[in-house]
């Protein structure tokens, strides 16, 4: 199991995929008074889960100059220990999204992930941790923070989940987030284990010789473990360490498939996908959403042929392009803003 664990962990470092009381600060970042009719972006520091053992810092951007109460959107990150900007090498997609949406009159809340702020404490409960502790509980607390703010229209609070955050958005909504609508960027209704195996198989194609043989052995081991998830007891799964998560993490998530939450959803849903995404796939994950939801009038889809997993222009088709500074594509940002401002619950 250790060999498989090492390979899975090294892959997740390049991935944005799934693998972790509220109070507002009284010290907002100063901003100039906007001219009439002009919206400026004002940043305020917030604390998610104040007073709990997992306090998380965050940033609430307020559209000064827009008419209150404002619609708002909560940003939920992908896998791994992400900061509030969802920083991946030289890129900060959540900062790009927050600044643009706020300039259009939409308040945005983004925050540091629990595994980013409290890695040592989270490690103490390694075998027990699921997406509930890693992501869902904090997202629900963050939604309550937004709805408690008198400047926010509590009936127009949306969730935007990227990658694993998109996979979990329907569950977060159902388990207490209760959003006005869902925006899913580069998500998937498929099991996380299937996506991880696809990613590793793709990585294998870039290797050769002994390195490829060792990686294939690791992939075979993971494939065997994942194939047994539905027959494992919880205790057995908790005893299998994959480094980065136990087998129980995958088992628990598989027991709450996104398709079950989406099948009966009547809220507005927007699903976006990059055509050159090499982490989740337009021809597997995006089309699976379409198969599940294409006939539902409340669901909208859009594919951006030249964009990658970060919704930035793809240059190499590999993770190397993440090291070059980029910005979330302007068309994507405009599409999200327009959809939020026109969404009908």
C-alpha positions as CSV (number, residue, x, y, z in Angstrom):
1,X,0.0,0.0,0.0
2,X,2.9,2.4,0.6
3,X,3.9,2.5,-3.0
4,X,0.4,3.4,-4.1
5,X,0.2,6.0,-1.4
6,X,3.3,7.8,-2.5
7,X,2.2,8.0,-6.1
8,X,-1.3,9.2,-5.3
9,X,0.1,11.9,-3.1
10,X,2.6,13.2,-5.7
11,X,-0.2,13.4,-8.3
12,X,-2.5,15.3,-6.0
13,X,0.1,18.0,-5.6
14,X,-0.5,18.8,-9.3
15,X,-4.2,18.5,-9.0
16,X,-7.0,20.8,-8.0
17,X,-9.3,17.7,-7.7
18,X,-11.1,16.4,-4.6
19,X,-8.8,15.5,-1.5
20,X,-9.7,17.9,4.0
21,X,-20.4,30.3,14.9
22,X,-19.1,32.8,12.1
23,X,-18.0,36.3,12.7
24,X,-17.0,39.3,10.5
25,X,-13.8,41.2,11.3
26,X,-14.2,44.8,12.4
27,X,-11.1,45.8,10.3
28,X,-12.0,46.0,6.7
29,X,-9.5,46.9,4.1
30,X,-9.9,50.7,3.3
31,X,-11.2,51.7,-0.1
32,X,-11.9,55.0,-1.7
33,X,-15.5,56.2,-1.8
34,X,-16.8,55.2,-5.3
35,X,-18.2,57.8,-7.7
36,X,-22.0,57.6,-8.3
37,X,-22.8,54.7,-10.6
38,X,-19.3,53.1,-10.2
39,X,-18.8,49.9,-8.3
40,X,-15.6,49.4,-6.4
41,X,-14.3,46.3,-4.7
42,X,-14.0,46.5,-0.9
43,X,-12.3,43.7,0.9
44,X,-13.1,42.7,4.5
45,X,-11.5,40.0,6.6
46,X,-13.8,37.4,8.0
47,X,-13.5,34.3,10.3
48,X,-15.3,31.1,9.5
49,X,-16.1,29.0,12.5
50,X,-15.0,31.6,15.1
51,X,-14.7,30.0,18.5
52,X,-14.4,26.5,17.1
53,X,-11.2,24.4,17.0
54,X,-11.0,25.0,13.2
55,X,-11.2,28.8,12.7
56,X,-10.5,29.8,9.1
57,X,-9.6,33.1,7.7
58,X,-11.4,34.5,4.7
59,X,-12.1,37.5,2.5
60,X,-15.5,39.0,1.8
61,X,-15.5,41.3,-1.1
62,X,-18.3,43.9,-1.1
63,X,-19.4,45.8,-4.2
64,X,-19.4,49.4,-3.0
65,X,-21.6,51.6,-5.2
66,X,-24.0,48.8,-6.0
67,X,-27.5,48.7,-4.5
68,X,-27.8,46.6,-1.3
69,X,-28.8,44.0,-0.4
70,X,-26.3,42.3,-2.7
71,X,-26.5,38.9,-4.3
72,X,-23.6,36.8,-3.1
73,X,-21.6,33.7,-4.0
74,X,-19.5,31.4,-1.9
75,X,-16.4,29.9,-3.5
76,X,-15.5,26.3,-2.6
77,X,-12.1,25.0,-3.5
78,X,-10.9,21.8,-5.1
79,X,-8.8,19.1,-3.3
80,X,-5.7,19.6,-1.3
81,X,-4.8,22.3,1.3
82,X,-5.9,25.3,-0.7
83,X,-5.8,28.9,0.4
84,X,-8.6,31.3,-0.1
85,X,-7.4,32.3,-3.6
86,X,-7.1,28.6,-4.6
87,X,-3.4,29.4,-5.4
88,X,-1.9,26.9,-7.8
89,X,1.7,27.8,-8.6
90,X,1.5,31.3,-10.3
91,X,-2.3,31.4,-10.5
92,X,-5.0,32.5,-8.2
93,X,-8.4,31.6,-9.9
94,X,-10.6,32.4,-6.9
95,X,-9.1,35.9,-6.6
96,X,-9.8,36.5,-10.3
97,X,-13.4,35.3,-9.8
98,X,-14.0,37.3,-6.7
99,X,-12.7,40.6,-8.1
100,X,-14.7,40.3,-11.3
101,X,-18.0,39.3,-9.8
102,X,-17.8,42.0,-7.1
103,X,-17.1,44.6,-9.8
104,X,-20.5,43.5,-11.2
105,X,-22.4,44.0,-8.0
106,X,-22.0,40.6,-6.5
107,X,-20.5,40.0,-3.0
108,X,-18.1,37.1,-2.8
109,X,-16.8,35.1,0.1
110,X,-13.7,33.0,-0.2
111,X,-11.7,31.4,2.7
112,X,-8.7,29.2,3.5
113,X,-9.4,25.5,3.6
114,X,-9.3,23.6,6.8
115,X,-6.4,21.4,5.6
116,X,-4.4,24.5,4.7
117,X,-4.8,26.2,8.1
118,X,-4.9,23.2,10.5
119,X,-2.9,20.4,8.8
120,X,-1.4,19.0,12.0
121,X,-4.7,18.9,13.8
122,X,-6.4,17.3,10.8
123,X,-3.7,14.6,10.7
124,X,-4.6,13.5,14.2
125,X,-7.9,12.2,12.8
126,X,-6.5,11.0,9.5
127,X,-8.4,7.7,9.3
128,X,-11.7,9.3,10.2
129,X,-11.6,12.3,7.9
130,X,-14.1,12.5,5.1
131,X,-15.2,15.4,2.8
132,X,-17.6,16.4,5.5
133,X,-14.9,17.4,7.9
134,X,-12.5,18.6,5.1
135,X,-15.0,20.7,3.1
136,X,-18.7,20.4,3.7
137,X,-19.0,21.6,7.3
138,X,-17.0,24.8,6.7
139,X,-18.9,25.6,3.5
140,X,-22.1,25.4,5.4
141,X,-20.7,27.7,8.1
142,X,-19.6,30.2,5.4
143,X,-23.1,30.2,3.9
144,X,-24.6,31.1,7.2
145,X,-22.1,33.9,7.6
146,X,-23.2,35.4,4.3
147,X,-26.9,35.1,5.1
148,X,-26.5,36.7,8.5
149,X,-24.9,39.8,6.9
150,X,-27.6,42.5,6.5
151,X,-26.0,43.8,3.4
152,X,-26.5,40.4,1.6
153,X,-29.7,39.3,0.0
154,X,-30.1,36.0,1.9
155,X,-32.4,34.7,-0.8
156,X,-29.8,35.2,-3.5
157,X,-26.7,33.4,-2.0
158,X,-25.1,31.0,-4.5
159,X,-22.4,28.4,-4.3
160,X,-19.6,28.2,-6.9
161,X,-17.6,25.0,-6.5
162,X,-14.4,24.3,-8.5
163,X,-13.3,20.8,-9.3
164,X,-13.9,18.8,-6.1
165,X,-15.8,21.8,-4.7
166,X,-18.0,21.4,-7.8
167,X,-18.5,17.7,-7.2
168,X,-19.5,18.5,-3.6
169,X,-21.7,21.5,-4.3
170,X,-25.0,19.6,-4.5
171,X,-24.3,17.8,-1.2
172,X,-23.2,21.0,0.5
173,X,-26.5,22.6,-0.7
174,X,-28.6,19.6,0.5
175,X,-26.9,19.2,3.9
176,X,-27.4,22.8,5.1
177,X,-26.0,25.3,2.6
178,X,-29.5,25.8,1.1
179,X,-28.3,28.1,-1.8
180,X,-30.3,29.9,-4.4
181,X,-28.4,28.1,-7.1
182,X,-25.3,26.1,-7.9
183,X,-22.4,26.8,-10.2
184,X,-20.1,23.9,-11.0
185,X,-16.8,24.5,-12.6
186,X,-14.8,21.5,-13.8
187,X,-16.7,19.1,-11.5
188,X,-17.9,15.5,-12.1
189,X,-20.8,13.3,-11.1
190,X,-18.5,10.3,-11.3
191,X,-16.9,8.7,-8.2
192,X,-13.7,10.3,-7.1
193,X,-11.8,7.0,-7.2
194,X,-12.6,6.6,-10.9
195,X,-11.2,10.1,-11.6
196,X,-8.0,9.5,-9.6
197,X,-7.4,6.3,-11.6
198,X,-7.9,8.1,-14.9
199,X,-5.5,10.8,-13.8
200,X,-2.8,8.3,-12.9
201,X,-3.3,6.3,-16.1
202,X,-2.8,9.5,-18.0
203,X,0.3,10.3,-16.1
204,X,1.7,6.8,-16.8
205,X,1.8,7.7,-20.5
206,X,4.4,10.3,-19.8
207,X,6.8,7.8,-18.1
208,X,9.1,5.2,-19.4
209,X,11.2,2.2,-18.3
210,X,11.5,1.3,-14.7
211,X,9.6,4.4,-13.6
212,X,6.6,3.4,-15.7
213,X,6.7,-0.2,-14.4
214,X,6.8,1.0,-10.8
215,X,3.9,3.4,-11.4
216,X,1.9,0.7,-13.1
217,X,2.3,-1.5,-10.0
218,X,1.0,1.4,-7.9
219,X,-1.9,1.9,-10.2
220,X,-2.8,-1.8,-10.0
221,X,-2.8,-1.7,-6.2
222,X,-5.0,1.3,-6.1
223,X,-7.4,-0.2,-8.6
224,X,-7.7,-3.3,-6.4
225,X,-8.4,-1.2,-3.3
226,X,-11.0,1.0,-5.1
227,X,-12.8,-2.0,-6.6
228,X,-13.4,-3.3,-3.0
229,X,-14.7,-0.1,-1.5
230,X,-18.4,-1.0,-1.6
231,X,-17.8,-4.3,0.2
232,X,-15.4,-3.0,2.8
233,X,-16.5,-2.3,6.3
234,X,-15.9,1.2,7.6
235,X,-13.3,-0.1,10.0
236,X,-11.4,-1.9,7.3
237,X,-11.4,1.2,5.0
238,X,-10.2,3.3,7.9
239,X,-7.2,1.0,8.3
240,X,-6.0,1.4,4.7
241,X,-3.8,4.5,4.3
242,X,-3.4,5.9,0.8
243,X,-1.4,9.0,2.0
244,X,-3.5,12.1,1.7
245,X,-6.6,10.1,2.7
246,X,-7.6,6.8,4.0
247,X,-9.7,4.4,1.9
248,X,-12.6,5.5,4.1
249,X,-12.5,9.0,2.6
250,X,-13.2,7.5,-0.8
251,X,-15.8,5.0,0.5
252,X,-17.8,7.7,2.4
253,X,-17.8,10.0,-0.6
254,X,-18.9,7.2,-3.0
255,X,-21.9,6.5,-0.7
256,X,-23.1,10.1,-1.4
257,X,-23.0,10.3,-5.2
258,X,-23.7,13.7,-6.7
259,X,-26.2,12.2,-9.1
260,X,-28.5,11.5,-6.2
261,X,-28.5,15.1,-5.1
262,X,-28.8,16.4,-8.7
263,X,-31.6,14.1,-9.9
264,X,-34.4,16.0,-8.2
265,X,-32.9,19.5,-7.9
266,X,-35.1,22.3,-9.1
267,X,-32.8,25.2,-8.3
268,X,-30.8,26.9,-11.1
269,X,-27.6,25.1,-11.9
270,X,-24.8,26.2,-14.2
271,X,-22.2,23.7,-15.3
272,X,-19.0,24.9,-17.0
273,X,-16.1,22.9,-18.4
274,X,-12.8,23.5,-20.2
275,X,-12.3,21.5,-23.4
276,X,-8.6,21.1,-22.7
277,X,-9.0,20.1,-19.0
278,X,-6.6,17.2,-18.4
279,X,-7.8,16.6,-14.8
280,X,-11.5,16.1,-15.4
281,X,-12.6,15.5,-18.9
282,X,-15.1,17.0,-21.3
283,X,-15.7,13.7,-23.0
284,X,-16.3,11.8,-19.7
285,X,-17.3,14.1,-16.8
286,X,-19.0,16.9,-18.6
287,X,-21.0,14.6,-20.9
288,X,-22.0,12.6,-17.8
289,X,-23.6,15.8,-16.3
290,X,-25.4,16.3,-19.6
291,X,-26.7,12.8,-19.6
292,X,-28.0,13.2,-16.1
293,X,-29.4,16.8,-16.5
294,X,-29.8,17.8,-20.1
295,X,-33.6,17.7,-20.1
296,X,-33.9,19.8,-16.9
297,X,-34.9,23.4,-17.8
298,X,-33.2,24.7,-14.7
299,X,-29.8,23.5,-15.7
300,X,-27.5,25.4,-18.2
301,X,-24.2,24.1,-19.7
302,X,-21.3,25.7,-21.4
303,X,-18.0,24.2,-22.8
304,X,-15.0,26.4,-23.4
305,X,-12.9,24.5,-26.0
306,X,-9.5,26.1,-25.4
307,X,-9.5,26.3,-21.6
308,X,-7.9,24.1,-19.0
309,X,-8.9,23.0,-15.5
310,X,-8.3,26.5,-14.1
311,X,-10.4,28.0,-16.9
312,X,-7.3,29.7,-18.4
313,X,-6.0,29.3,-21.9
314,X,-4.3,25.9,-22.3
315,X,-0.8,26.2,-23.7
316,X,0.9,22.8,-23.2
317,X,-1.9,20.4,-22.2
318,X,0.0,19.5,-19.0
319,X,0.4,20.8,-15.5
320,X,3.5,22.7,-16.5
321,X,1.3,25.5,-17.8
322,X,0.1,26.2,-14.3
323,X,3.5,27.6,-13.5
324,X,3.0,30.5,-15.8
325,X,0.9,33.4,-14.5
326,X,-2.6,33.5,-16.1
327,X,-6.1,34.8,-15.5
328,X,-9.4,33.1,-15.5
329,X,-10.8,33.7,-19.0
330,X,-12.9,36.9,-19.3
331,X,-15.8,35.1,-21.1
332,X,-16.1,32.7,-18.2
333,X,-16.2,35.5,-15.7
334,X,-18.8,37.4,-17.7
335,X,-20.9,34.2,-18.1
336,X,-20.9,33.5,-14.4
337,X,-21.8,37.1,-13.4
338,X,-24.6,37.3,-15.9
339,X,-26.0,34.0,-14.8
340,X,-26.0,35.0,-11.1
341,X,-27.6,38.3,-11.8
342,X,-30.4,36.7,-13.9
343,X,-30.9,33.4,-12.0
344,X,-34.5,32.7,-11.1
345,X,-35.2,30.5,-8.1
